[in-house]
Amino acid sequence: MPRKNPRNLPWWKKTTVYQIYPRSFKDSTGNGIGDIPGIISKLDHLQDLGVETIWFSPFFASPQADHGYDVGDYRSIAPEYGTLSDCERLIHEIHSRNMFVVFDMVLNHTSDQHSWFLESRSSRDNPKRDWYIWRGGQKPEGKKPPNNWKALVGGSGWHYDGLTDQWYWAQFLPFQPDLNYRNPDVKREMFDTVRFWLDNGVDGFRLDIINTVFEDEEFRNNPFSWRLFPSEDEQKSFFQNKIYTMNHPDNYAFVKELRKVMDEYSDPERFLVGEIGASLEVLKRYYGEEVDETRTNGLHLTFQFQSLNANLGANAFWDIISRYEQYFTEPYTPTWVFSNHDQMRRISKLGNDMNKAKLNVTLQLTARGVPFIYYGEEIGMFNHRFPLKTAQDPVALKYSWLPQFLVNLLTRKGTFSLNRDDCRTPMQWDSSPNAGFCPAESEPWLPVEPRYETINVENEESDPNSLLHCYKDLLRLRRNTPALHSGSLHLLDLYTHRKFVLAYERRHNEHVVQIRLNFSSKPIRIDEFMGDGELLFSTLMDSNPVRNTGIHLEPYQGIVIENQMDGT
Ligand code: NOJ
C-alpha cells in the first residue's frame, strides 16, 4: 500500500519545539532565579537558533514545592517569574518573531495550597469537597489507606487528613492532590482555564501526566507485578501493574473533549502534546481516530520517550524508527525527545562527547516527527551530579535517605539520575561568573555546571565547528526543506553495513533527501550508493564524503544529501 504523503501539513506537525525551564534560563533581577523578562531578553538567541515553537515549564502562581508543577492559581503568574503583563509581553514578543508559544498545563493535580484544596479539606460537606478524591480508610478503624494504589514516585498515593478523618489521592507527591474530573464543575473550570490562555494567544499546551487523570471508579486494587523501577514506556512499577491508576479508558474520552475545546480556535490552529509514559500501542489511543488525511480527534501529539535511553547505534534507531513508522504513519505524527527537565541530559549518556551529540541531533532533526529540544542541549550542556541530601528537587529529597553507595550502584550505568536538579542547572550564556545567567555577585538557585567557561553560547557562536552551529545548520535546512519537515520516511537497508550505518530517505512529491549516520568509531565506505548527490549537511565541516568511489563516512559522521538515487 503506498504511504500517505499529504502535501500541506498543519504547522504543528512541521514545527521544532524548544523547552525552557523558566527558573534556569535567565535571571533579570539578580535574585538567582530565572524570570520572564530574562527570557524575553534572550528570545533573539532562539530566533537565531531557528527553533519555531517555545514550550515553557509552568510559571503560574505556585508555592514552588515542585518548581511550578504544583499550581496555586492557573490564571496568574508567580511573582518571582514576573507579572501577567510580562506574560502578555512574552507572548507578543514570540509572535512578533513568527514563533509559537506552548504553555504547560498541569490538569491532573493542584498544589495543596490552592484555595480549592484548602476549602476541600476544611470539612466533608464543603462545596469543594468533591473537587478532589477523598475516601475513608480501610475498615475497621479506617487507619489504613483505602486501597493499595501507589503513587508514580513510589509509596502509597493516599494521604491521611486527620481533620476530616479521610484520605486524599495524589498521583505524584503528597502536596499535589489529584483533581476529581468525575465532577463536571472541575472539568468546566479547567476547560475554561484552557480557554483563558488560548484567548491570551497561547498556541498549544504540553499536558502534564495526562494519562493519570482518571482512576478506577470502584477503587479496585492494582494487581502485583515483579517490576520495581518505573520506566518511561511502562505502567508497571513499585511491584504494581497500575491498571486502575494509569491509562484508564476514561482518559481517552477526556482528551477528545479537550481536543474539542482546542478546535474552537483556529488561525492558527492550536495543539496539545501529552506527557504519557506508555507503550506505543497505548500512546496511539490518545491520538484518537483518524478524521482526515492530516488529523485525528484526540491529542495532536504525544511524547514518545522510547528514544530517551536508546543506544547510539544503527540497530537501536532502525528498530525505533520502524516501530514509529508502523504505529504513527500519517495522520499520526511521532515526536523525538532526548532530554527534558526530568531526565539526565542526553549528551551525558553519550559520554559528554560533542561528535556523538552532533550525530544524535542529526537523527532528531531529520527523522519524521516533531523534535523537542531542551534548553542548553544546543550547546551541549552536561548533566551535573548533585548529592540527594542537598536537593531542591522534591523527588530527590523523598529518596535522600538512600545510602550513597546504593545511589552510585543504581546510577552506575550512567543512564539516569535520581536527582532532577542534575539537568536543571542555569543556562550557560558566556564565560563570566555564573555563566551570564545572573550577576556575578548573586547566588543562582542551582550552581552553574563547572564546564561553563568553555561550553557557553558566546563561545560556540564564534566557533563554526561548534555543536551550536550544527543545530543552527540543521534547523535551517529542516525549515527550508519540505522533504525534511513534511516528507514520508523510508528506511534503506545497507545490508553490508547495517550494523553501523543507518540510512533513510525523506520524500516529498518528487523531492528526495537521503540521510546517512555512521554510529561506529571507525571510518566506513559505502559502495552501494555511488553517485554525485549534493551534500546538504555534514556533522564534520571539512570532509567531502560523497566521492565517485562511494560515500566515505568518518567515525560518528552524519550527512544529508540530496539526490534521486534509489536506495532500495
Ligand atoms: C511530570 C513533570 O514533568 C514533572 O516535572 C513533575 O514533577 C510531575 N509531572 C508532577 O507534576
Residues whose N, C-alpha, C, O or C-beta is under 5 A from the ligand:
A	BS01	NOJ	D66 Y69 F172 D208 I209 D342
